[in-house]
């Protein structure tokens, strides 16, 4: 009996490792690959049948005593323009991944930020589904997101798919997509060459309470490092207005 116990103890570490591995397999088996997550997300977006939108935003900017009014225009494919209505100043225009900077008022750091991928995640360029997926995969790779990595996590009391990192890897570029709503809920990107600069996080919140009707978040937060720099709240949304292409010209 003593000899048998000794032999069992000799192989105890291997037995424990095998048991842990077996338990881990079911938990990881349902983590979907990136292209499938993106396909589900775009399918949900397509059901809303949104071709373009004009959104009025109330924006609170760190260091400014009063909220300002902004207008966000977004259109398929990959068109976006943000305008400060109070100052009639262009903040930026983005067209198929090309971004033109304007005047960002007193918050000069906004001019150096990477894209938040809003237009691309909703309206990627491509006539067919496979073309749009390939386009998105390429854009994510360009901003440093490792599309071979997916994981599950939690955000704002919601289960999410994480593309590009594991839940504890805060220093890796990544995109978070709600598991139930299948809408983008967070992007984490970095400034500078090789994504070595400031950590820039956009949070897309309150889809259920959005006046945009659930296809667009009611609140967008911009975090740089550990500081909330800007909060945009959707005050009004108008969709499918046939916005002209001239609105998105990149100088």
TIGU-234778 format. One record per residue (C-alpha): x, z, y. Coordinates in steps of 0.05 Angstrom, whole numbers, plus 5000, padded with zeros to 4 digits. Each point is the difference from the previous one (the first is absolute). Layout:
BEGIN
> xx:zz:yy
> X:Z:Y
...
END
This chain:
BEGIN
> xx:zz:yy
> 5000:5000:5000
> 5056:5018:5047
> 5036:4934:4984
> 4937:4960:5014
> 4990:5036:5067
> 5072:4986:5020
> 4992:4926:4985
> 4936:4997:5041
> 5034:5033:5058
> 5056:4949:4996
> 4951:4944:5013
> 4956:5039:5048
> 5023:4965:5064
> 4986:4931:4970
> 4931:5022:4976
> 4983:5026:5070
> 5024:4936:5033
> 4959:4958:4952
> 4938:5042:5013
> 5008:4995:5075
> 5010:4925:4996
> 4937:4993:4958
> 4960:5040:5051
> 5027:4958:5057
> 4982:4933:4971
> 4925:5004:5010
> 5009:5023:5072
> 5043:4940:5017
> 4964:4948:4959
> 4947:4987:5053
> 5046:4993:5060
> 4987:4927:5018
> 5054:4950:5020
> 5006:4981:5073
> 4970:4930:4995
> 4938:5027:4966
> 4990:5055:5052
> 5007:4949:5055
> 4950:4953:4965
> 4949:5056:4996
> 5011:5018:5073
> 4991:4928:5023
> 4938:4992:4956
> 4967:5059:5036
> 5020:4971:5067
> 4970:4932:4982
> 4932:5033:4985
> 4994:5021:5073
> 5005:4926:5021
> 5038:5016:5064
> 5036:4942:5031
> 5018:5032:5067
> 4985:5062:5040
> 5005:5029:5070
> 5007:5076:5001
> 4999:5046:5060
> 5046:5059:4990
> 5007:5067:5035
> 5074:5016:4996
> 5034:5067:5010
> 5075:4993:5010
> 5049:5057:4997
> 5025:5019:5069
> 4941:4968:5037
> 4948:5049:5028
> 4941:4953:4993
> 4975:4954:4946
> 5003:4926:5012
> 4958:4941:4978
> 5028:4945:4957
> 4972:4937:4968
> 5022:4978:4931
> 4986:4929:4977
> 5012:4981:4928
> 4987:4935:4964
> 5014:4964:4935
> 5054:4981:4983
> 5047:5054:5025
> 4982:4998:5074
> 5001:5063:5042
> 5002:5015:5074
> 5000:5069:5033
> 4982:5003:5074
> 5000:5060:5047
> 4934:4992:5038
> 5017:5052:5054
> 5064:4964:5021
> 4981:4930:4976
> 5068:5002:4966
> 5018:4967:4934
> 5028:5049:4949
> 5015:4950:4946
> 4977:4937:4965
> 5011:4986:4926
> 4990:4934:4966
> 5018:4988:4927
> 5055:5052:5001
> 5029:4979:5068
> 4993:5054:5051
> 5007:4992:5075
> 5010:5063:5042
> 4967:5014:5066
> 5000:5059:5047
> 4985:5065:4965
> 4991:5041:5063
> 5035:5068:5001
> 5012:5003:4925
> 5058:4952:4993
> 5012:5019:4927
> 4936:4963:4981
> 5035:4934:5016
> 5053:5010:4946
> 4954:5019:4943
> 4993:4959:4936
> 4933:4968:4985
> 4947:5045:4970
> 4978:4941:4957
> 4927:5007:5022
> 4986:4926:5005
> 5040:4981:4939
> 4970:5053:4954
> 4930:4977:5019
> 5008:4925:5012
> 5063:4973:4966
> 5014:4927:5007
> 4981:4955:4942
> 4943:4955:4977
> 4996:5029:4930
> 5002:5071:4973
> 5068:4991:4966
> 5030:4971:5064
> 4976:5061:5040
> 5029:5048:4948
> 5067:4964:5001
> 4999:5002:5076
> 4987:5075:5001
> 5054:5014:4948
> 5050:4961:5042
> 4981:5036:5064
> 5006:5068:4967
> 5069:4982:4974
> 5020:4979:5070
> 4985:5069:5028
> 5037:5034:4943
> 4943:5019:4954
> 5022:4999:4927
> 4939:4966:4969
> 5024:5015:4929
> 4983:5074:5011
> 4929:5027:4999
> 4975:5072:4992
> 4939:5043:5010
> 4993:5052:5055
> 4952:5037:5046
> 4986:4989:5073
> 4945:5029:5044
> 4964:5027:4938
> 5001:4931:4968
> 5037:4972:4940
> 5045:4943:5021
> 5045:4947:4971
> 5070:5002:5028
> 5039:4936:5003
> 5075:5004:5009
> 5015:5073:4985
> 4983:5062:4961
> 4958:5054:5036
> 5061:5043:5017
> 5043:4942:5025
> 4987:5006:5075
> 5060:4959:5021
> 4979:4935:4966
> 4957:4946:5032
> 4931:5003:4968
> 4927:4981:5004
> 4942:5045:4979
> 4933:4971:4978
> 4938:5043:4986
> 4983:5000:4926
> 4925:5001:5010
> 4990:4963:5066
> 5058:4952:4986
> 5018:4998:5074
> 5069:5012:5030
> 5006:5073:5022
> 5073:5006:5019
> 5063:4960:5012
> 5069:5030:5005
> 5054:4955:5028
> 5066:5009:5037
> 5032:4972:5062
> 5069:4970:5005
> 5039:4953:4954
> 4991:5014:4927
> 4944:5049:5014
> 5051:5054:5021
> 4968:5024:5065
> 4940:5042:5018
> 4945:5013:4950
> 4936:4967:5026
> 4935:5019:4967
> 4932:4970:5014
> 4939:5036:4972
> 4934:4964:4993
> 4945:5052:4999
> 4924:5009:5002
> 4977:4936:4967
> 4932:5031:4987
> 4989:5020:5072
> 5026:4936:5031
> 4954:4960:5046
> 5035:4939:4969
> 4955:5009:4939
> 5050:5025:4948
> 5046:4940:4997
> 5045:5030:5055
> 5022:5072:5012
> 4966:5041:5054
> 5066:5033:5018
> 5072:4975:5000
> 5057:5049:5009
> 5072:4982:5015
> 5053:5051:4979
> 5074:4993:5017
> 5040:5049:4959
> 4957:5063:4998
> 4966:4988:5067
> 4931:4971:5013
> 5015:4949:5054
> 4935:4961:5006
> 4928:5007:4976
> 4951:4942:5006
> 4925:5011:4989
> 4953:4941:4991
> 4946:5004:5053
> 4969:4932:4989
> 5007:4942:4950
> 4975:4929:5003
> 5013:4953:4942
> 4999:4925:4986
> 5002:4978:5073
> 5040:4937:4987
> 5060:5025:5040
> 5042:4942:5027
> 5070:4986:4974
> 5026:5003:5071
> 4987:5075:4999
> 5056:5008:4949
> 5053:4954:5029
> 5070:5029:4993
> 5042:4985:5062
END
